[in-house]
Amino acid sequence: MGEAVLPGNPPIDIVLRRSARARRISLRVSGLDGRVTLTLPRRVAESEALGFARQKEDWIRRQLAGTPGAETVGFGAVLPVEGRMRRVVPGAGRAVRLGAEVLEVPGAAGAVGARVEAFLKALARDRLVAASDGYAARLGLGYGRISLRDTRSRWGSCSAAGDLMYSWRLILAPPEVLAYVAAHEVAHRARMDHSPAFWAVVAGLMPDHARHRAWLRREGASLHRWRFRA
């Protein structure tokens, strides 16, 4: 991957992605965070691709106007942790501390985003491991390893080998939503499909799962609003 800038007011950052499978130049504007991706076939010059992007500038700006603005996390930022809005403030000592209304972050201002991200990932792992363990025990089934990623297309997955993957950004959502995703993925240990039988397993683990699934469909994109590195 590479990067380029489309001049204008304001300038537009573009991620350049070269693909051996692409047959033509394509543009995508993420509805989650407004990231602009320009995909190039293997033998197309970057200058040609950027010329294509310039021709599509009006379209790109219209798409960006309809996406929520990204916010870089630093002192003074307000973001949800376990569904509750907290303001990032300077903290004492060495550890990040989660309060009822604040997230206290020690250290220099330039490192705040990275420290908050590390804290959230650790908290997400704790919550997701606990939820996965609880649901697996109820089903009398085990699972492989748990991994966390910053995925855009899915909130979780279960491999054929029983490994579970979750988006760490679930820690920004209400606890019941995080628990729903864990129940969903652990239920795949019983049924590797989305048949009525699978949803019956999910309902047995979480009877009100539909409400939390609907929250993700309605609000999930907003969890990608926050960026932790400039």
Secondary structure, DSSP 8 states (H G I E B T S, - for coil): -EEEEE-SSS-EEEEEEEESS--S-EEEE-TTT--EEEEEETT--HHHHHHHHHHTHHHHHHHHHTS---EE--TT-EEEETTEEEEEEE-SSSS-EE-SSEEEE-S-GGGHHHHHHHHHHHHHHHHHHHHHHHHHHHHT-----EEEE--SS-SEEE-TT--EEEEGGGGGS-HHHHHHHHHHHHHTTT-SS-SHHHHHHHHHH-TTHHHHHHHHHHHGGGGGSEES--
